[in-house]
Each structure stands twice: as structure tokens, then as C-alpha cells.
Amino acid sequence: MGSVRARKETGLLFFDFRYQGKRCREQTILPDTAENRRNMLKVLKRIEAEITLGTFDYATNFPNSSNVVKVIKGESIKILGEGEGGTVPTSPLLKEFAWEWYHENTVRWKRSYREKVEGILNQYLIPQFGDKEVSRINKGEVLKFRSSLAKVTNGSREGLSPDRINHIITPLRMMLADAADRYNFTTSFIGIKTLAVPRTDVDPFSLDEVEKFIAGVRQDYRNYYTVRFFTGLRTGEIDGLKWRYVDFDRREILVRETIVKGVVETTKTTESVRSVAMSSRVSRALEEQFKITGDKSEYVFCDRDGGPLDYSNVTQRVWQPTLERLGLRRRRAYQTRHTTATLWLAAGENPEWIARQMGHTTTKMLFTVYSRFVPNLTRQDGSAFERLIDVKDPVVEGAL
């Protein structure tokens, strides 16, 4: 009677049975779990039935085992460890499986993400692992590859950032998890965590800086930046904003689309589909803008030909030159979104309302990222507590 056992050195399961009067032990790369044991016992039951009936074919059941030759020669059979020709499920080369996996998943990815994954496959993963079977890519090779990315020259900086490395490794992690499920092996990513990414500090504008920028920017972009600074729209959301999503009667901007590299897509997340309230100032800016582009383009803010604005062009020709000319600290245009959040918090707006306006699912980000810029709201100086306990202090009460 055969059995399924775990090897002490590795904790991996192996078959232990007798064939042609010989003890046969076939190593797998499956960890010792209840589910794996159940599955292997089913296989073992079938093997022993075939041995009894005389229909068992060693080579068919264990095609990669060097024991096949030993069985034919009638030699004794020993347990095979990793690297000694043990049973490893056959699987395709990564360069073959990668594109199969890619095309199966494109239907659920946005165009921008499809392009990103395609670039990662061509530039990093296929050159590194393309000629290896997916089941034979081990943990050490993955860690070595990840470490090498930290040494890749990236412009003037040597070594890719942890965030960029994580983005490169993620498709490999997803791919091997899918392959492991299909070809019955254990993914090499067990125990490999993503690299810690330092939190990017936000750098919002003060209200005085906002007013200075709007007053000093080119006249043809004044409405654009008024809307950016006072609605919290993302770059792709405001550049892709169309007039049909501007509701003057309800004073709302409906965020339904975004534009990335000139291509209209759905919003960043499902939570990003939202209605953003127009303040009087935003409403006036959009009314002025309608006189300029309302009959010219479907886009609220457009180029000379009526097409959507090009983010890089606006940044280089309008945003950065304006900051420099006005003596304002250099920042990314995305800081306009952070500015909106801090101004809403400083004004005392309901945090849940702010979260909905920003497209966040909870208020957590407001208090972990933005609240430190609003001391009157967060009471970080302890003054609120000081006033509370002073009222109960007998000395203070007597003085009153």
C-alpha cells in the first residue's frame, strides 16, 4: 500500500509506492497541505489500480523523472530531491505563456495599463525569464532579478525606485500565480513581499499662492486653473471634461471619463465616477469658458483645433513658466488637487462630503495626508484640550 509523505528537509510532498518489486519515491514541488495531500492520494489510488491491472506506464505518469531509466534497467530507486530530476510538472516557456496570459487579460485592463504591461514584458520579463519554463522559475531567481533592477541606470539616477520595481514585478507575480494554478505547481512568490515605497509628501498651495497664480497665469488659462484649484479634478479628468458633463442648472460637474495620452477612457476607479459641486467661482469660470469653447468643441478646455489639451505641453509652456515667473515653489500640477482638499478642510466642510468630492471611498486619506495642513481643524497644538480642562480647574473657576 503506497502513501503520500512529506520530505523533512523541504516540507514538500512525495509519492511512496512499490512497482515491479521496487520501492519508488517520486518527489513533487507541492507543499504539505491538506488539499495537496487529498489530490495526491487520488492520483496514488489511480496509480496503484493501474499497477494491479498491469497498465501502469512509469514514463507517462512521471515524464521528467530519471527513475524511468532505472525502472527499465531494474535498478534500485531512491527518492529524488530538487535539482536531481524529481517530478516537476511540464509547463510552457515564459515567453510563450506571457503573451497567452496577456491577451486573456487585456479585456479587463485599460489601454494605458495594457501598454504598461506590454512594455514590462518586452523590456524586462521576457529578456530575463523568457527561455525558462514557468514552473522552473524559483524564488532565488526572482529575488536576484528584483535586486538587479535596483542597479539599472535610469537617466541621471542609478537604480530604479522601489515603486517602479514593484510595478515591474507585479505582472510576473500575477503571471506565475495563474500558471501555478493551471499547471499544478507552487508559485515562487510565496514569502516575497512588495518593496516598501516611501510616501510621497504632498505640497499644496496656500490660498494666497492660489490667488497669486490665477492672477498671474496667461489669460487663456485662467479659467482652466480656477477650475483645477477649486474642484480637485485629476489632470485626466479636467483635460477630458466635456460640456455634456457640465450641469449649470444643478451646478455640478459629472466626472464620467478621463483622458490619457489623447485617448478617452473610463475613470481611474469606480469610486472616481462622481458629481463635483461647483462653487460660485467655478461656475463663473465655466460660464466664461463656455463663451470661448462652447460652440467650438465638445471639450471644455481644448487646443486651437478643438481637441483635448496635451498635458505635457501645458506643463512645459504654461504651468512651470508661471511658477517660475511668479517666484512660486516648483511643484507638479497634480498639487492643485491636494490644494483643493486642504482648502475644503480649512473651510470646515464635512470630511465625508470632501471624500465624495475627491472620489475617495473613506475619509482616511483626508486625515492621514491632508489634515496636518489644517491646524485649526486638527487641533495639533493641544489648545482645544487645554481650554476644556481649564474650565474644570478650580483655580480657573475661582478666577472667573
VOPAPA-790220 format. One record per residue (C-alpha): residue number from 0; residue in one letter; x, y, z. Coordinates in Angstrom, 1 decimal. Layout:
BEGIN
+-----+------+--------+--------+--------+
| pos | code |      x |      y |      z |
+-----+------+--------+--------+--------+
| NUM |    A |      X |      Y |      Z |
...
+-----+------+--------+--------+--------+
END
This chain:
BEGIN
+-----+------+--------+--------+--------+
| pos | code |      x |      y |      z |
+-----+------+--------+--------+--------+
|   0 |    M |    0.0 |    0.0 |    0.0 |
|   1 |    G |    1.6 |    3.3 |   -1.1 |
|   2 |    S |    1.5 |    6.6 |    0.8 |
|   3 |    V |    1.9 |   10.3 |    0.4 |
|   4 |    R |    4.6 |   11.7 |    2.7 |
|   5 |    A |    6.4 |   15.0 |    3.2 |
|   6 |    R |   10.2 |   15.2 |    2.9 |
|   7 |    K |   11.7 |   16.6 |    6.2 |
|   8 |    E |   14.3 |   18.7 |    4.5 |
|   9 |    T |   12.0 |   20.6 |    2.3 |
|  10 |    G |    8.4 |   20.0 |    3.6 |
|  11 |    L |    7.4 |   19.0 |    0.1 |
|  12 |    L |    5.2 |   16.0 |   -0.6 |
|  13 |    F |    6.3 |   12.9 |   -2.5 |
|  14 |    F |    4.7 |    9.6 |   -3.6 |
|  15 |    D |    6.0 |    6.4 |   -1.9 |
|  16 |    F |    4.8 |    3.2 |   -3.6 |
|  17 |    R |    6.1 |   -0.1 |   -5.0 |
|  18 |    Y |    6.4 |   -1.1 |   -8.7 |
|  19 |    Q |    7.9 |   -4.3 |  -10.1 |
|  20 |    G |    9.1 |   -5.3 |   -6.6 |
|  21 |    K |   10.9 |   -2.0 |   -6.2 |
|  22 |    R |   10.2 |    0.8 |   -3.8 |
|  23 |    C |    9.5 |    4.0 |   -5.8 |
|  24 |    R |    9.6 |    7.5 |   -4.4 |
|  25 |    E |    8.7 |   10.4 |   -6.6 |
|  26 |    Q |    9.3 |   14.0 |   -5.4 |
|  27 |    T |    6.9 |   16.8 |   -6.2 |
|  28 |    I |    7.2 |   20.5 |   -5.5 |
|  29 |    L |    3.8 |   20.7 |   -3.7 |
|  30 |    P |    3.9 |   21.9 |   -0.1 |
|  31 |    D |    2.4 |   19.7 |    2.7 |
|  32 |    T |   -1.2 |   20.9 |    2.8 |
|  33 |    A |   -4.4 |   19.0 |    3.4 |
|  34 |    E |   -5.7 |   19.9 |   -0.1 |
|  35 |    N |   -2.4 |   18.8 |   -1.8 |
|  36 |    R |   -2.4 |   15.5 |    0.2 |
|  37 |    R |   -6.0 |   14.8 |   -0.9 |
|  38 |    N |   -5.2 |   15.4 |   -4.5 |
|  39 |    M |   -2.1 |   13.3 |   -4.5 |
|  40 |    L |   -3.9 |   10.4 |   -2.7 |
|  41 |    K |   -6.4 |   10.4 |   -5.6 |
|  42 |    V |   -3.5 |   10.2 |   -8.0 |
|  43 |    L |   -1.8 |    7.5 |   -6.0 |
|  44 |    K |   -5.0 |    5.4 |   -5.9 |
|  45 |    R |   -5.2 |    5.5 |   -9.7 |
|  46 |    I |   -1.5 |    4.6 |  -10.0 |
|  47 |    E |   -1.9 |    1.5 |   -7.7 |
|  48 |    A |   -5.0 |    0.5 |   -9.6 |
|  49 |    E |   -3.1 |    0.7 |  -12.9 |
|  50 |    I |   -0.2 |   -1.3 |  -11.4 |
|  51 |    T |   -2.6 |   -4.0 |  -10.3 |
|  52 |    L |   -4.2 |   -4.2 |  -13.8 |
|  53 |    G |   -0.8 |   -4.1 |  -15.4 |
|  54 |    T |   -1.5 |   -0.9 |  -17.4 |
|  55 |    F |    0.8 |    1.4 |  -15.4 |
|  56 |    D |    3.3 |    3.4 |  -17.5 |
|  57 |    Y |    6.0 |    5.0 |  -15.5 |
|  58 |    A |    7.1 |    7.4 |  -18.2 |
|  59 |    T |    3.6 |    8.7 |  -18.8 |
|  60 |    N |    2.9 |    9.4 |  -15.1 |
|  61 |    F |    6.4 |   10.8 |  -14.3 |
|  62 |    P |    7.8 |   12.0 |  -17.6 |
|  63 |    N |   10.6 |   14.1 |  -16.1 |
|  64 |    S |   11.8 |   11.5 |  -13.6 |
|  65 |    S |   15.2 |    9.9 |  -14.1 |
|  66 |    N |   13.7 |    6.9 |  -12.4 |
|  67 |    V |   12.1 |    5.9 |  -15.7 |
|  68 |    V |   15.5 |    4.6 |  -16.9 |
|  69 |    K |   16.2 |    2.9 |  -13.7 |
|  70 |    V |   12.9 |    1.1 |  -13.8 |
|  71 |    I |   13.7 |   -0.2 |  -17.3 |
|  72 |    K |   17.1 |   -1.4 |  -16.2 |
|  73 |    G |   15.7 |   -2.9 |  -13.0 |
|  74 |    E |   18.0 |   -0.8 |  -10.7 |
|  75 |    S |   17.0 |    0.3 |   -7.2 |
|  76 |    I |   15.1 |    3.5 |   -6.9 |
|  77 |    K |   15.8 |    6.3 |   -4.4 |
|  78 |    I |   14.0 |    9.4 |   -3.5 |
|  79 |    L |   14.9 |   12.4 |   -5.8 |
|  80 |    G |   15.4 |   15.8 |   -4.3 |
|  81 |    E |   15.2 |   19.2 |   -6.0 |
|  82 |    G |   17.8 |   19.5 |   -8.8 |
|  83 |    E |   18.1 |   15.7 |   -9.1 |
|  84 |    G |   15.4 |   15.2 |  -11.7 |
|  85 |    G |   12.4 |   14.8 |   -9.5 |
|  86 |    T |    8.9 |   15.1 |  -10.7 |
|  87 |    V |    8.3 |   18.6 |  -11.9 |
|  88 |    P |    5.1 |   19.4 |  -13.9 |
|  89 |    T |    5.7 |   20.2 |  -17.5 |
|  90 |    S |    4.8 |   23.8 |  -18.4 |
|  91 |    P |    5.4 |   26.3 |  -21.2 |
|  92 |    L |    8.3 |   28.7 |  -21.5 |
|  93 |    L |    7.5 |   32.1 |  -20.0 |
|  94 |    K |    7.9 |   33.9 |  -23.4 |
|  95 |    E |    5.0 |   31.7 |  -24.7 |
|  96 |    F |    2.8 |   31.8 |  -21.6 |
|  97 |    A |    3.3 |   35.5 |  -21.1 |
|  98 |    W |    1.5 |   36.5 |  -24.3 |
|  99 |    E |   -1.2 |   34.0 |  -23.7 |
| 100 |    W |   -1.8 |   35.4 |  -20.3 |
| 101 |    Y |   -1.5 |   39.0 |  -21.6 |
| 102 |    H |   -4.2 |   38.5 |  -24.3 |
| 103 |    E |   -6.5 |   36.7 |  -21.9 |
| 104 |    N |   -6.4 |   39.7 |  -19.5 |
| 105 |    T |   -6.5 |   42.7 |  -21.9 |
| 106 |    V |  -10.3 |   42.7 |  -21.9 |
| 107 |    R |  -10.3 |   43.8 |  -18.2 |
| 108 |    W |   -7.4 |   46.3 |  -18.5 |
| 109 |    K |   -7.5 |   49.9 |  -19.6 |
| 110 |    R |   -5.5 |   50.8 |  -22.7 |
| 111 |    S |   -2.9 |   52.7 |  -20.6 |
| 112 |    Y |   -2.3 |   49.6 |  -18.4 |
| 113 |    R |   -2.1 |   47.3 |  -21.4 |
| 114 |    E |    0.6 |   49.4 |  -22.8 |
| 115 |    K |    2.4 |   49.4 |  -19.5 |
| 116 |    V |    2.3 |   45.6 |  -19.1 |
| 117 |    E |    3.4 |   45.1 |  -22.7 |
| 118 |    G |    6.4 |   47.3 |  -22.2 |
| 119 |    I |    7.4 |   45.5 |  -19.0 |
| 120 |    L |    7.1 |   42.1 |  -20.7 |
| 121 |    N |    9.3 |   43.2 |  -23.7 |
| 122 |    Q |   11.8 |   45.2 |  -21.7 |
| 123 |    Y |   12.3 |   43.2 |  -18.6 |
| 124 |    L |   10.5 |   39.9 |  -18.0 |
| 125 |    I |   10.9 |   38.1 |  -21.3 |
| 126 |    P |   14.6 |   39.0 |  -21.7 |
| 127 |    Q |   15.2 |   37.7 |  -18.1 |
| 128 |    F |   12.9 |   34.7 |  -17.9 |
| 129 |    G |   11.7 |   34.1 |  -21.5 |
| 130 |    D |   13.5 |   30.8 |  -22.1 |
| 131 |    K |   12.6 |   29.2 |  -18.7 |
| 132 |    E |    9.6 |   27.1 |  -18.1 |
| 133 |    V |    7.2 |   29.0 |  -15.8 |
| 134 |    S |    7.2 |   26.1 |  -13.3 |
| 135 |    R |   11.0 |   26.2 |  -13.0 |
| 136 |    I |   11.4 |   29.9 |  -12.1 |
| 137 |    N |   12.4 |   29.7 |   -8.5 |
| 138 |    K |   12.3 |   32.2 |   -5.6 |
| 139 |    G |   16.1 |   32.8 |   -5.7 |
| 140 |    E |   15.9 |   33.9 |   -9.4 |
| 141 |    V |   13.1 |   36.2 |   -8.7 |
| 142 |    L |   14.8 |   37.9 |   -5.8 |
| 143 |    K |   18.1 |   38.1 |   -7.8 |
| 144 |    F |   16.2 |   39.8 |  -10.7 |
| 145 |    R |   14.5 |   42.2 |   -8.4 |
| 146 |    S |   17.8 |   43.1 |   -6.8 |
| 147 |    S |   19.3 |   43.8 |  -10.2 |
| 148 |    L |   16.6 |   46.3 |  -11.0 |
| 149 |    A |   17.8 |   48.5 |   -8.2 |
| 150 |    K |   21.1 |   48.8 |  -10.1 |
| 151 |    V |   19.6 |   49.7 |  -13.5 |
| 152 |    T |   20.7 |   53.1 |  -14.7 |
| 153 |    N |   17.6 |   55.4 |  -15.0 |
| 154 |    G |   18.6 |   58.7 |  -16.6 |
| 155 |    S |   20.9 |   60.5 |  -14.2 |
| 156 |    R |   19.9 |   58.2 |  -11.3 |
| 157 |    E |   21.4 |   54.8 |  -10.9 |
| 158 |    G |   18.8 |   52.2 |   -9.8 |
| 159 |    L |   15.0 |   52.1 |  -10.3 |
| 160 |    S |   12.8 |   53.3 |   -7.5 |
| 161 |    P |   11.1 |   50.8 |   -5.2 |
| 162 |    D |    7.7 |   51.9 |   -6.7 |
| 163 |    R |    8.9 |   51.3 |  -10.3 |
| 164 |    I |   10.4 |   47.9 |   -9.3 |
| 165 |    N |    7.1 |   46.9 |   -7.7 |
| 166 |    H |    5.3 |   47.8 |  -11.0 |
| 167 |    I |    7.7 |   45.6 |  -12.9 |
| 168 |    I |    7.5 |   42.6 |  -10.6 |
| 169 |    T |    3.7 |   42.7 |  -10.3 |
| 170 |    P |    2.9 |   41.3 |  -13.8 |
| 171 |    L |    5.4 |   38.5 |  -13.1 |
| 172 |    R |    3.7 |   37.7 |   -9.7 |
| 173 |    M |    0.3 |   37.7 |  -11.4 |
| 174 |    M |    1.5 |   35.6 |  -14.3 |
| 175 |    L |    3.2 |   32.9 |  -12.2 |
| 176 |    A |    0.2 |   32.7 |   -9.9 |
| 177 |    D |   -2.0 |   32.0 |  -12.9 |
| 178 |    A |    0.4 |   29.5 |  -14.3 |
| 179 |    A |    0.8 |   27.7 |  -11.0 |
| 180 |    D |   -3.0 |   27.2 |  -10.9 |
| 181 |    R |   -3.1 |   25.8 |  -14.4 |
| 182 |    Y |    0.0 |   23.6 |  -14.3 |
| 183 |    N |   -0.2 |   22.4 |  -10.7 |
| 184 |    F |    3.0 |   23.8 |   -9.2 |
| 185 |    T |    3.7 |   26.2 |   -6.3 |
| 186 |    T |    4.4 |   29.8 |   -7.3 |
| 187 |    S |    7.9 |   31.0 |   -6.4 |
| 188 |    F |    6.4 |   34.2 |   -5.0 |
| 189 |    I |    5.4 |   32.6 |   -1.6 |
| 190 |    G |    7.0 |   34.8 |    1.0 |
| 191 |    I |    8.1 |   37.6 |   -1.3 |
| 192 |    K |    6.6 |   40.9 |   -0.2 |
| 193 |    T |    6.5 |   44.1 |   -2.3 |
| 194 |    L |    9.2 |   46.6 |   -1.6 |
| 195 |    A |    8.3 |   49.4 |    0.9 |
| 196 |    V |    7.6 |   52.7 |   -1.0 |
| 197 |    P |    8.3 |   56.0 |    0.8 |
| 198 |    R |    5.2 |   58.0 |    1.0 |
| 199 |    T |    5.2 |   61.0 |   -1.4 |
| 200 |    D |    4.8 |   64.2 |    0.6 |
| 201 |    V |    2.0 |   66.4 |   -0.7 |
| 202 |    D |    2.8 |   70.1 |   -1.2 |
| 203 |    P |   -0.4 |   72.1 |   -1.6 |
| 204 |    F |   -0.6 |   75.8 |   -2.3 |
| 205 |    S |   -1.8 |   78.3 |    0.3 |
| 206 |    L |   -4.9 |   80.3 |   -0.7 |
| 207 |    D |   -2.6 |   83.4 |   -1.2 |
| 208 |    E |   -0.5 |   81.3 |   -3.6 |
| 209 |    V |   -3.5 |   80.1 |   -5.4 |
| 210 |    E |   -4.8 |   83.7 |   -5.9 |
| 211 |    K |   -1.3 |   84.8 |   -7.0 |
| 212 |    F |   -1.1 |   82.0 |   -9.6 |
| 213 |    I |   -4.6 |   82.6 |  -11.0 |
| 214 |    A |   -4.0 |   86.3 |  -11.3 |
| 215 |    G |   -0.6 |   85.8 |  -12.9 |
| 216 |    V |   -1.2 |   83.0 |  -15.3 |
| 217 |    R |   -2.0 |   83.6 |  -19.0 |
| 218 |    Q |   -5.5 |   84.9 |  -19.6 |
| 219 |    D |   -6.4 |   82.0 |  -21.8 |
| 220 |    Y |   -5.6 |   79.5 |  -19.0 |
| 221 |    R |   -7.2 |   81.5 |  -16.1 |
| 222 |    N |  -10.5 |   79.6 |  -16.2 |
| 223 |    Y |   -8.7 |   76.3 |  -16.6 |
| 224 |    Y |   -6.6 |   76.8 |  -13.4 |
| 225 |    T |   -9.5 |   78.2 |  -11.5 |
| 226 |    V |  -11.4 |   75.0 |  -12.1 |
| 227 |    R |   -8.4 |   72.9 |  -11.3 |
| 228 |    F |   -7.6 |   74.6 |   -8.0 |
| 229 |    F |  -11.2 |   74.7 |   -6.7 |
| 230 |    T |  -12.7 |   71.3 |   -7.8 |
| 231 |    G |   -9.9 |   68.8 |   -7.1 |
| 232 |    L |  -10.2 |   67.2 |  -10.5 |
| 233 |    R |   -7.4 |   65.0 |  -11.6 |
| 234 |    T |   -5.4 |   66.0 |  -14.7 |
| 235 |    G |   -7.0 |   63.4 |  -17.0 |
| 236 |    E |  -10.5 |   64.4 |  -15.6 |
| 237 |    I |  -10.2 |   68.1 |  -16.3 |
| 238 |    D |   -8.4 |   67.7 |  -19.6 |
| 239 |    G |  -11.0 |   65.2 |  -20.7 |
| 240 |    L |  -14.0 |   67.1 |  -19.4 |
| 241 |    K |  -16.8 |   67.6 |  -22.0 |
| 242 |    W |  -19.5 |   70.1 |  -22.0 |
| 243 |    R |  -22.2 |   67.5 |  -21.7 |
| 244 |    Y |  -20.9 |   66.7 |  -18.3 |
| 245 |    V |  -21.2 |   70.3 |  -17.0 |
| 246 |    D |  -24.6 |   70.8 |  -15.4 |
| 247 |    F |  -25.1 |   74.6 |  -14.9 |
| 248 |    D |  -28.6 |   74.2 |  -13.5 |
| 249 |    R |  -27.6 |   71.8 |  -10.7 |
| 250 |    R |  -24.2 |   73.4 |  -10.5 |
| 251 |    E |  -22.4 |   70.1 |  -10.8 |
| 252 |    I |  -19.5 |   68.6 |  -12.8 |
| 253 |    L |  -20.2 |   65.0 |  -13.6 |
| 254 |    V |  -16.9 |   63.0 |  -13.7 |
| 255 |    R |  -17.6 |   60.2 |  -16.1 |
| 256 |    E |  -14.5 |   60.0 |  -18.3 |
| 257 |    T |  -10.8 |   60.7 |  -18.3 |
| 258 |    I |   -8.2 |   61.2 |  -21.0 |
| 259 |    V |   -4.8 |   59.5 |  -21.0 |
| 260 |    K |   -2.3 |   60.3 |  -23.8 |
| 261 |    G |   -5.1 |   61.6 |  -26.0 |
| 262 |    V |   -7.3 |   58.6 |  -25.6 |
| 263 |    V |  -10.7 |   58.7 |  -23.7 |
| 264 |    E |  -11.0 |   56.1 |  -21.1 |
| 265 |    T |  -13.2 |   55.3 |  -18.1 |
| 266 |    T |  -12.3 |   56.8 |  -14.7 |
| 267 |    K |   -9.4 |   55.7 |  -12.6 |
| 268 |    T |  -11.6 |   53.7 |  -10.2 |
| 269 |    T |  -15.3 |   53.1 |   -9.9 |
| 270 |    E |  -15.3 |   55.5 |   -6.9 |
| 271 |    S |  -14.0 |   58.2 |   -9.2 |
| 272 |    V |  -17.3 |   58.3 |  -11.0 |
| 273 |    R |  -18.9 |   61.2 |   -9.1 |
| 274 |    S |  -20.6 |   64.6 |   -9.1 |
| 275 |    V |  -18.4 |   67.5 |   -8.0 |
| 276 |    A |  -20.2 |   70.6 |   -6.7 |
| 277 |    M |  -19.4 |   73.9 |   -8.4 |
| 278 |    S |  -18.7 |   76.8 |   -6.2 |
| 279 |    S |  -19.8 |   80.2 |   -7.4 |
| 280 |    R |  -16.3 |   81.0 |   -8.6 |
| 281 |    V |  -16.0 |   77.7 |  -10.5 |
| 282 |    S |  -19.5 |   78.3 |  -12.0 |
| 283 |    R |  -18.5 |   81.8 |  -13.2 |
| 284 |    A |  -15.2 |   80.4 |  -14.7 |
| 285 |    L |  -17.1 |   77.8 |  -16.7 |
| 286 |    E |  -19.7 |   80.2 |  -17.9 |
| 287 |    E |  -16.9 |   82.4 |  -19.2 |
| 288 |    Q |  -15.3 |   79.4 |  -20.8 |
| 289 |    F |  -18.5 |   78.4 |  -22.5 |
| 290 |    K |  -18.4 |   81.6 |  -24.4 |
| 291 |    I |  -15.0 |   80.7 |  -25.7 |
| 292 |    T |  -15.2 |   77.0 |  -26.5 |
| 293 |    G |  -19.0 |   76.1 |  -26.1 |
| 294 |    D |  -19.6 |   76.3 |  -29.9 |
| 295 |    K |  -16.1 |   75.3 |  -30.8 |
| 296 |    S |  -15.5 |   71.9 |  -29.2 |
| 297 |    E |  -17.1 |   69.1 |  -27.1 |
| 298 |    Y |  -14.2 |   69.6 |  -24.7 |
| 299 |    V |  -14.5 |   72.4 |  -22.1 |
| 300 |    F |  -10.7 |   73.2 |  -22.4 |
| 301 |    C |   -9.3 |   72.5 |  -25.8 |
| 302 |    D |   -6.5 |   73.3 |  -28.2 |
| 303 |    R |   -6.8 |   75.5 |  -31.3 |
| 304 |    D |   -8.3 |   72.7 |  -33.3 |
| 305 |    G |  -10.9 |   71.8 |  -30.7 |
| 306 |    G |   -9.1 |   68.7 |  -29.4 |
| 307 |    P |   -8.2 |   67.9 |  -25.8 |
| 308 |    L |   -5.3 |   69.7 |  -24.2 |
| 309 |    D |   -1.9 |   67.9 |  -24.1 |
| 310 |    Y |   -0.8 |   67.6 |  -20.5 |
| 311 |    S |    3.0 |   67.7 |  -21.2 |
| 312 |    N |    2.6 |   70.7 |  -23.5 |
| 313 |    V |    0.6 |   72.7 |  -20.9 |
| 314 |    T |    3.0 |   71.8 |  -18.2 |
| 315 |    Q |    6.0 |   72.9 |  -20.1 |
| 316 |    R |    4.6 |   76.0 |  -21.7 |
| 317 |    V |    2.2 |   77.3 |  -19.1 |
| 318 |    W |    2.4 |   75.7 |  -15.6 |
| 319 |    Q |    6.1 |   75.7 |  -14.9 |
| 320 |    P |    6.9 |   79.1 |  -16.5 |
| 321 |    T |    4.1 |   80.7 |  -14.5 |
| 322 |    L |    5.5 |   79.3 |  -11.2 |
| 323 |    E |    9.0 |   80.5 |  -12.1 |
| 324 |    R |    7.9 |   83.9 |  -13.2 |
| 325 |    L |    5.8 |   84.5 |  -10.0 |
| 326 |    G |    8.5 |   83.1 |   -7.7 |
| 327 |    L |    6.4 |   80.2 |   -6.5 |
| 328 |    R |    8.0 |   76.9 |   -5.5 |
| 329 |    R |    8.2 |   74.4 |   -8.2 |
| 330 |    R |    5.5 |   71.7 |   -8.0 |
| 331 |    R |    3.7 |   69.2 |  -10.1 |
| 332 |    A |    0.3 |   70.3 |  -11.4 |
| 333 |    Y |   -1.3 |   67.5 |   -9.5 |
| 334 |    Q |   -0.8 |   69.6 |   -6.4 |
| 335 |    T |   -3.8 |   71.5 |   -7.4 |
| 336 |    R |   -5.9 |   68.5 |   -6.3 |
| 337 |    H |   -4.1 |   68.4 |   -3.0 |
| 338 |    T |   -4.7 |   72.1 |   -2.6 |
| 339 |    T |   -8.5 |   71.7 |   -3.1 |
| 340 |    A |   -8.6 |   69.1 |   -0.3 |
| 341 |    T |   -6.7 |   71.3 |    2.2 |
| 342 |    L |   -8.8 |   74.3 |    1.4 |
| 343 |    W |  -12.1 |   72.4 |    1.9 |
| 344 |    L |  -10.8 |   71.1 |    5.2 |
| 345 |    A |   -9.7 |   74.5 |    6.3 |
| 346 |    A |  -13.1 |   75.9 |    5.4 |
| 347 |    G |  -14.7 |   73.4 |    7.8 |
| 348 |    E |  -16.5 |   71.3 |    5.2 |
| 349 |    N |  -17.8 |   67.9 |    6.2 |
| 350 |    P |  -15.0 |   65.3 |    5.7 |
| 351 |    E |  -17.4 |   62.7 |    4.3 |
| 352 |    W |  -18.6 |   65.3 |    1.7 |
| 353 |    I |  -15.0 |   66.1 |    0.8 |
| 354 |    A |  -14.1 |   62.4 |    0.4 |
| 355 |    R |  -17.0 |   62.0 |   -2.1 |
| 356 |    Q |  -16.0 |   65.1 |   -4.0 |
| 357 |    M |  -12.4 |   63.7 |   -4.3 |
| 358 |    G |  -13.6 |   60.3 |   -5.3 |
| 359 |    H |  -12.3 |   58.5 |   -2.1 |
| 360 |    T |  -14.2 |   55.7 |   -0.5 |
| 361 |    T |  -13.4 |   56.8 |    3.0 |
| 362 |    T |  -12.2 |   59.8 |    4.9 |
| 363 |    K |   -9.0 |   58.0 |    6.0 |
| 364 |    M |   -6.8 |   59.7 |    3.4 |
| 365 |    L |   -8.0 |   63.2 |    4.4 |
| 366 |    F |   -6.8 |   62.7 |    8.0 |
| 367 |    T |   -3.6 |   60.8 |    7.2 |
| 368 |    V |   -2.4 |   63.0 |    4.3 |
| 369 |    Y |   -4.1 |   66.4 |    4.4 |
| 370 |    S |   -5.1 |   67.3 |    7.9 |
| 371 |    R |   -1.7 |   68.3 |    9.1 |
| 372 |    F |   -2.0 |   71.4 |    6.8 |
| 373 |    V |   -5.1 |   72.5 |    8.7 |
| 374 |    P |   -4.1 |   73.1 |   12.4 |
| 375 |    N |   -7.4 |   74.8 |   13.2 |
| 376 |    L |   -9.2 |   71.6 |   12.3 |
| 377 |    T |   -6.9 |   69.0 |   13.7 |
| 378 |    R |   -6.0 |   70.9 |   16.9 |
| 379 |    Q |   -2.5 |   69.6 |   16.8 |
| 380 |    D |   -1.3 |   72.2 |   19.3 |
| 381 |    G |   -3.5 |   70.8 |   22.1 |
| 382 |    S |   -5.3 |   74.1 |   22.6 |
| 383 |    A |   -8.8 |   72.6 |   22.5 |
| 384 |    F |   -8.0 |   70.2 |   25.3 |
| 385 |    E |   -6.3 |   73.0 |   27.3 |
| 386 |    R |   -9.5 |   75.1 |   27.2 |
| 387 |    L |  -11.6 |   72.1 |   28.2 |
| 388 |    I |   -9.6 |   71.2 |   31.3 |
| 389 |    D |   -9.2 |   74.9 |   32.3 |
| 390 |    V |  -12.9 |   75.2 |   32.7 |
| 391 |    K |  -12.9 |   72.4 |   35.3 |
| 392 |    D |   -9.8 |   73.8 |   37.1 |
| 393 |    P |  -10.9 |   75.2 |   40.5 |
| 394 |    V |   -8.2 |   77.9 |   40.2 |
| 395 |    V |   -9.5 |   79.0 |   36.9 |
| 396 |    E |  -13.1 |   78.8 |   38.1 |
| 397 |    G |  -12.3 |   81.0 |   41.1 |
| 398 |    A |  -10.6 |   83.5 |   38.9 |
| 399 |    L |  -13.7 |   83.6 |   36.7 |
+-----+------+--------+--------+--------+
END
